[in-house]
Every structure is written in structure tokens, then in C-alpha cells.
Amino acid sequence: MPPASGLPPNWRSVQFPAAIEARPTHSSDTLYRAAALSLATPGELAACPHPFTWFDLRTDAERALDRADAPAKALATVAFPVVAGSTVLSRDDMARVFGALVAGELSFGDLYLRMLIESTERFAAAVEALAAIEGRVAIACQGGRDRTGVLVALILDLVGAERRLIVEDYLRTNDDQESTDGRQPDTEGERLLAGYDMTCKASDIEQVLDFLRARGGARGYLSAYIAPDRLDEVAAALRARILPAAPDRSPEPKGHRR
């Protein structure tokens, strides 16, 4: 089933209503999020605002499964595997972890915390890299929910978005879940999760936000690898692309009349 929007699965801007009103959704430096753009049809990609850069969070092994003729091959792409170390599951780990998910012994929120703990340096580098890319950027992993969801939540917390809005953004992934799942390549991971309810739950991303809050928010978490002055620059650059500028409240010149 194709997405109702006519855009690639899980495609949406990382903005909020006030920001969209102040800055058009297709501004030249808008941030977007999506499922792997290699899953999109030529028509869906053509419907996206161009030009843009795909910030691809997937592993080399995942990218190797893309069809050779996938239209997304023509996109400007920054390959940036965001998870590292043991967060990249071996076959045995995958069977154990996915089995625990299916049995209800583990949540996706638990997996998200593992990502954040074991790949802190990679997440910090990803945030810096995104702030430095000029023009429109689409952040996407394979399904656009887990790695993408955690990175976007981290960015939104850094720029001062309300917790409620961060959770709502994560839950919007459910709108295209059927289309996204139906296009995934046939992998061992997909087979292990067959029949599992992949609905995004607020409690999973709330685990991420609680984890960050205990460390002084995204700023405290990222400060392990980004110096304070540099973090100010990164946050300001990302904030300008996500949240509206504060209105100019400077007094009018004396004698000025509307």
C-alpha cells in the first residue's frame, strides 16, 4: 500500500506548526526524516523537494541489500552508520534480542538506550555533521523509526522542543508503518519479527527522553564529545531549521507611525 501522501514511506519535515507557518515546509534548508529512500518509487522521489541530501544512518550490510536499480542511487548521499560496537547485532544476538521483543521481555525503548550508551560518540558526530550540511537534508535509516527516531529526538531536545511534540513526532511513524514494512528486504531480522506488532509506542521514546533528562538533556549527553562553544553553534544552526525565529520586539524609532 503506497503512502497516502504520495511521498516516500515515513517522509515528513522535522518542524512544528508554528515553525511551518513562519518558514515554508520546503525551505531550502529544511530537515526531513524518512524510511530508507531506496524503498521509494521514482514517482515518490520526484515528489520530494529537490535538491536534498540523504543522511543515511544504515550499516554497510544494509546498504548492500539495496536494489542496483533503486532510483535513490542518484541522490546525493552521506553514509553515516550511527550505531557502533555491540549495538550492531550479530546473528546470535539478533535472534536473542528479537526473541525477547516478541516475548515482551524487552522493549524498543531498551534498545534505544543501548544505542545511546554504546554509540554516544557516533550520535554526537551525527548531530555535528547534520548541522554542517548545507541545504535540505533527509535523515533516514532502514525503517525510519528507531535510529532515525532516536537521532531526531536527540536533535529536538537539543533545540528546546517540548517533550510532547517530540513524542508526537515519533508516533507519526505509525501513519506509514504498513507501507514501510511491506517494502523491506527479506532479511533474517524481518523474519524474526514477523507477526510482531511494530506500532511505535510513546513509552519507548519517553525512555529516551528520561535518559537524556537524567544527564542534563541532550546538551549534557552530547557534551561528552562536543565542546560547549561548539555545541552552542550546532544547536543554533539546527534550531534555525526547526523552530521559528523569535519575533523582533525591539522598540520602533521615535516618531514612527504605521
C-alpha positions in Angstrom: 0.0 0.0 0.0 1.6 3.3 -1.1 1.8 6.2 1.4 -1.3 8.4 1.2 1.0 11.5 0.8 2.5 10.3 -2.5 5.9 10.8 -0.9 8.4 8.1 0.2 7.4 6.0 3.2 7.6 7.8 6.5 8.7 11.1 4.8 7.9 14.3 6.8 9.6 17.5 7.8 11.2 17.9 11.2 9.3 21.0 12.0 6.3 22.1 14.2 3.2 24.0 13.2 4.5 27.4 14.4 7.8 26.8 12.5 6.0 25.8 9.3 3.9 28.9 9.5 7.0 31.1 9.9 9.1 29.1 7.3 7.6 27.2 4.4 7.9 23.4 4.7 10.0 23.3 1.6 12.5 26.0 2.6 15.9 25.4 1.1 17.4 24.2 4.4 14.5 22.1 5.9 15.3 18.9 7.7 13.2 15.8 6.9 13.0 12.3 8.1 12.0 9.1 6.3 12.4 5.4 5.9 15.3 4.2 3.6 14.9 6.2 0.4 16.0 3.1 -1.5 12.4 1.8 -0.8 10.8 4.7 -2.6 9.4 4.6 -6.2 10.6 7.0 -8.9 7.4 9.0 -8.6 7.6 9.3 -4.8 11.2 10.6 -5.0 10.2 13.0 -7.8 7.5 14.4 -5.4 10.2 15.3 -2.8 11.5 18.9 -2.7 14.9 18.9 -4.6 17.8 19.1 -4.2 18.3 17.4 -0.9 21.0 15.2 0.7 20.1 11.7 2.2 21.8 11.4 5.6 21.9 7.6 5.6 22.2 6.0 9.1 22.3 2.4 7.9 25.1 0.0 8.1 27.2 -1.1 5.1 25.4 -4.5 5.2 22.0 -2.8 4.9 23.0 -0.7 2.0 24.4 -3.7 0.2 20.8 -5.1 0.1 19.5 -2.1 -1.9 18.4 -2.9 -5.5 21.1 -2.0 -8.0 18.5 0.0 -10.0 17.0 1.8 -7.0 16.3 5.4 -8.1 17.7 6.6 -4.8 21.2 5.7 -6.1 21.2 9.0 -7.9 20.7 11.1 -4.7 23.5 13.0 -3.0 24.1 10.7 0.0 26.2 10.9 3.2 26.6 7.4 4.5 26.8 7.7 8.3 26.2 4.4 10.2 25.2 5.8 13.5 25.4 2.7 15.7 28.7 1.2 16.6 30.3 -1.7 18.6 28.0 -4.3 20.0 24.9 -2.2 19.1 25.4 -3.8 15.6 23.8 -7.2 16.4 25.5 -10.5 15.5 23.2 -13.2 14.2 23.1 -14.8 17.6 22.4 -11.5 19.3 19.7 -10.7 16.8 17.9 -14.0 17.5 18.1 -13.4 21.2 17.1 -9.7 21.2 14.3 -10.1 18.7 13.1 -13.1 20.6 12.9 -11.1 23.8 11.0 -8.3 22.0 8.4 -10.8 20.7 8.1 -12.4 24.2 7.6 -9.0 25.7 10.8 -9.3 27.8 12.4 -6.3 26.1 11.1 -3.0 24.7 12.3 -0.9 21.8 13.0 1.8 24.4 15.5 -0.6 26.0 17.2 -1.0 22.6 17.3 2.8 22.2 19.1 3.2 25.4 21.6 0.6 24.4 22.2 2.7 21.2 22.7 5.9 23.2 25.0 4.3 25.7 27.2 2.4 23.3 27.2 4.8 20.4 27.5 8.2 22.2 30.4 9.4 20.1 28.6 8.4 16.8 25.4 10.3 17.8 27.5 13.4 18.7 29.3 13.2 15.4 26.0 12.8 13.5 24.5 15.9 15.2 27.6 17.9 14.2 27.6 16.6 10.7 23.9 17.4 10.2 24.4 20.9 11.3 27.2 21.4 8.8 25.4 20.1 5.7 24.0 22.9 3.6 20.6 22.7 2.0 17.8 20.3 2.6 18.6 17.0 4.4 16.6 13.8 4.8 17.6 11.7 7.8 16.8 8.0 7.2 17.7 4.6 8.4 16.0 1.4 7.1 12.6 1.8 8.6 12.8 5.4 9.7 11.7 4.7 13.2 14.5 3.5 15.5 17.9 5.1 14.7 16.2 7.9 12.9 13.7 8.3 15.8 16.4 8.4 18.4 18.6 10.9 16.5 15.7 13.2 15.7 14.5 13.1 19.4 18.1 14.0 20.4 18.1 16.9 18.0 14.7 18.2 19.0 15.6 18.0 22.7 18.8 19.9 21.9 17.0 22.8 20.2 14.4 23.1 23.0 11.3 21.4 21.6 8.6 20.5 24.0 8.6 16.9 25.2 5.0 16.4 24.0 6.0 17.5 20.5 9.0 15.1 20.4 6.7 12.2 21.4 4.1 13.2 18.8 6.8 13.3 16.0 7.9 9.8 16.9 4.3 8.5 16.9 3.7 9.9 13.4 5.8 7.0 12.1 2.8 4.8 12.7 1.0 6.6 9.8 3.1 4.9 7.2 4.1 1.7 9.1 2.2 -0.7 6.8 3.8 0.8 3.7 7.3 0.8 5.2 7.1 -2.7 6.5 5.7 -4.1 3.2 8.8 -2.8 1.3 11.5 -4.1 3.5 14.0 -6.6 2.0 13.7 -10.2 3.1 16.2 -10.5 5.9 16.7 -12.7 8.9 15.7 -9.7 11.2 12.5 -9.2 9.3 11.6 -12.9 9.5 12.4 -13.0 13.3 9.9 -10.1 13.8 7.2 -11.5 11.5 3.9 -11.1 13.3 5.3 -8.7 15.9 3.3 -5.5 16.5 5.7 -2.8 15.3 3.4 0.0 16.4 5.5 2.9 17.8 4.7 3.4 21.5 5.1 6.7 23.4 6.7 4.8 26.3 9.7 3.8 24.0 10.7 7.4 23.1 9.9 8.6 26.6 12.6 6.2 27.8 15.0 8.1 25.6 13.8 11.5 26.9 14.0 10.3 30.6 17.6 9.0 29.9 18.6 12.4 28.4 16.9 14.4 31.2 18.9 12.4 33.8 22.1 13.6 32.0 21.2 17.2 31.7 19.2 16.8 28.5 20.7 16.4 25.0 23.2 19.1 25.7 24.6 17.2 28.7 24.7 13.9 26.8 26.4 15.5 23.8 28.9 17.4 25.9 31.0 14.3 26.3 32.2 14.7 22.8 31.3 18.3 21.7 32.9 21.3 23.4 30.4 23.9 24.9 31.1 26.7 22.5 30.8 24.3 19.5 27.6 22.8 20.9 26.1 26.3 21.1 26.9 26.7 17.4 25.5 23.3 16.4 22.3 23.9 18.5 21.8 27.4 16.9 22.2 26.0 13.4 19.7 23.2 13.9 17.3 25.4 15.8 17.1 27.8 12.9 16.0 25.0 10.7 13.4 23.5 13.1 11.9 26.2 15.2 10.7 29.7 14.2 12.8 32.7 15.0 11.7 34.8 18.0 9.7 37.8 16.9 11.6 41.2 16.8 10.3 43.1 19.8 12.7 46.0 19.6 11.0 49.4 20.0 10.1 51.4 16.9 12.1 54.5 16.2 10.7 57.6 17.9 8.0 59.3 15.8 7.5 56.2 13.6 3.8 55.5 12.7 2.3 52.6 11.0 
